């Protein structure tokens, strides 16, 4: 599940990047899709667009391309995971949901074989274990993973969501969910699932998150979906986490997206790239309802 945890920070949950953390540089071709209703003619305007974002990037990344600029210009509303990514408000929500004064020490919440890795990681990140004394295990895992990510050169301030929201104003920006809803997914996990999340991060803390950014910049949506799947096993905890973080959220989102398109709003839907591809992704859900989803070159 460790690869899945890294994916959460980069590809699925905008609020996590905001809680933890356009420059010149190599260009990319991140995937953009147009959505058309059944029977639409080839020269008709799109009903909307799907764009899978990434919530943190190396600061030098250059992800804009003309097709994205054209779609943003022609769209009538920007639909994102969370419309308000004010860091102070996000951190307040994160702290409020993650604190439990009755927890045992962090090293007592993991199996003995992971305690050396925990000590090593705390040393590397310059964090004292006492700082996590009252922090729930899910929040400790996310915080430590974000610190490792930052040390690898990933910057949440360079995330795509922030850039799109900032420049779209004063046109309407609509959130598909709230920060509270995103963090509540983790807060509802039982202690076994939280332990699994923390241990998975410790078991693979040295892996390179740039394999995901490389796939995103290349526009390889299916590869990103595959990276998400590779991080999940077949345990009940893994299946429950995928259901809560991907499948259920995608099913909730598809209704307001379809409604916006049917009303002629031409939404530019920009959500974490982990939500776009795969059998339970937004492309598959829209196609199952008869919409046509086509890559924009």
N, C-alpha and C positions, 0 to 999 in steps of 0.2 A: 504493500500500500504506500510505500514511501514515494514512489513516482507519482502516485495519485495526489499525495499531499503537496508536492511541488506544483502539480497541475492546478490544484485549487488556488494557489497564490497567483499563478500566471494566467490561467485560462478560464476560470469559472466564477470566482467570487470577487467582484470589484471592491467590496468593503474590506476584505482582508488586506489587500494591497494598501488601501488608504489608512488602515489602522497601523500598519507596520512601516512604515516607511512613507522644438524639432531641430535636432542638431544635425550638422553636416556629417556625412558618413556613408557607408555602403547602403545602396538602395535595396528595395525589396518589392515583391509583388504579392502582398497579402490578399487572400481570397475575398472577392466580392461577388454576390449573387443578386440577380434581378428576379423578382417574383411576378408572375403573370397569372391571371385567372384562366380557367378552362376556356378554350376556344378563342383566345386573344389572337389578333393578327400580328404578323411579324413587325409591323411598323407602329404598333400602338405603344403608348407610354407605359412603363412598368407600373404595376400596382404598388410596388414597394421594393426594398432592397434588404438583404441580409449581409451583415459584415461581422465576422468573428474577431473580437478584439483580444489584446493581450494586456494584462494589467501592470506589467513592469517590463522594462526593456533596458539594454545597455544604452547609456545616454547618447551615444553617437549614432543610434539607429535612425534611418530615414525610411519611413514607411508610406508616406503619401505618394499617390500616383494620380494621373489625370482622371481616370475613371471614378475614383473615390470622390474627388473634388466635384466632378459633374453630378454624381448621384446626390451628394450633400446639397448642392445648389438647387437641384430639381425637386428635392423632397419637401414635404410639408410639416413633418414632425420628426424629431429624433427620439427613438425609443431605446432606453438603456436599462441595465439591471437596476441601478439605483441613481436617481437624478441628483440627489444631494450627497456629494462626497466630501463635505467639509471635514477636514481631518480631525478637528477638535470634537465635533459631534460624533464622528465615527469612533474615536478613541473612548469617549464617554460611554457610549453604548457597549463597546467591547469590554470595558472595565466593569460596568454594572452587571453584565451577564456572567462574567468570568470569575468573579470573586466568591469564595466560599471559606469562611473563617475556620471551619471544622475539618479541613483536609489534613492528612498526614504529610510529612516531608515528601518532596518530589521523588527522591530516590527510593522511597518506600512504595511508590505507586507504579513501579516497573519491576520486571523480573530481575533477579540478581545478575544474570549474564549481561544486562545492558547498563549496569551502573558505571563501569569503567568508561564506556562510550559517553555517558552523560557527563561524567567529570571532565573528560577531554573536551567535549563540546562547550561546556561552560567556561573552561579555561580559554579556548580559542575565541569565544565571542566576548569575553570579558564580563560575564554575568555571574553573579553570586546566586547559589541555589536558594538562599534565603528570600530572594526577590520573588520566588515562585511559591512561597510557603502557603499563601492563601489563593493561589491562581489555579483554576481547574485544569485538568490535564490536557483537554482539547486546546485551551488557550495557550498553555505552555508550549505545546507542539507547534502551533502556528507561529508564535513569537520566535521560538528558536529557529524554525525553518526560515522565517523572514530575515533573521540576522545572518544566517548562512547565505541566503540569496543575495543580500546586500553586499556581503564580502566578495561575492563572485562578480560584482559589477552590475547587478540588476538594480534599476532605479524605478520605484513606484511613481516618482514625480514625472518620469518619462512615459508613463502608461498612456495608452491610446484613449481610454475612457475620459480621463481628465481633459485631454486636448480637445476631443470632440465636443464635450459639454461646454467648455469655455468659449469655443468659437461659434457655437450654434446660436447663442443668444443674440438678439432678443426673441428669436423664433422659439416655438414651444418645445420643451424637453419633458418627456414623460418617463417615469420610472415604472418598471414592471413589478418591482417589489421594494421593500424598505430595508435599511440597514438592520433594523430590529429583526426582521424576518430572516435575513441571511445568517446572523449570529445565532438566532434561536435554533437553527438546524443542529448546530453543534451542542448547544446548551441542553438539548433534549437527549443527547446520546447517553447511554448508560456507562458506568465506569469501565466495564470491560472493553467497550468500543473506544473509549477515550484512551485507555492504556494501549490498545492496539495502534491507535493513531500516533501516540508518542513514541512507542517502540519502533514503529516503522520508519519514522523520521531518523531515529538514532542509527538504525541498521544501514542507512544509505545516505548519510549526511555528506559524503564526499562526491556525490554524483553531480554532473554538470547540467544546470538548468538551461544552458544555451542550446541544447539539442532541440528544446521546444521552441525557443525563439527562432532558430534557424528554419524549422518546419513552418512556423507561422509566416516569417518573411518570404518564404518560398511559395506561400499560398497552398500548402499541402494540408487541406482540412482533414482528409482521411487519415493521414499520418498522425495528426494531433489526436484524433479520436482513438487511434491505435495506441498512442502513448498513454492516454487515459486508461484504456482497458488493461494495458500491461501492468499498471500499478495496482490493479485490483485482483484479488484472488477469488476463491469460491466459498469463502467462509460466510456465515450469516451476517457478520459485522460488515464485511466488504459489500455484500449485496444490499444491505440496508443503507449503507452510506451512499452508494451509487443511486439508489432509488430516491433518497432524500435530496441529494445535491444536484442530480442531473435529471433523471426521468420525471419525477413529480414536478419539478420547476418548469421544465420544458412544456409539459402538458398544461400547466397553469398559464404560461405565457402565450401559447398559440392562439387562444381565444381573443385576447385584446389585440394581438397583431392582425388577425384576420378581420376583426371588426374595423380597425383603422383602415385597412386596405379596402374593405367593402364600402366604407364611407368616403372613399376617394382622397384620404389624407396623404397617400404616398409616403408611408413611414420609412425612414432609414433606421433599421433595427441593428443596433450595435451592442452585442452581448459577448461574453467570454467565448473564445473560439471553441472551447470544449463542448459548447452547447449546439454547435452548428451541424457537424457530421455525425455519423454513427446511426445505428438502427433506431435509437430513441431521440435523435437530434431534431432540430427544428426543420431541417430540409425534409427529412423523412415524414415528419408530422404534417407538414404543409402538403407534400405530395400525396399523402394518404387522403387528404381532403379535396384533391383534384387540382391544386395549384401547380403551376409549372415553375421550377426553380432552375435557373440557368447561370453558369459562371459568366462574369463580365471580364473580358480580356483587356 
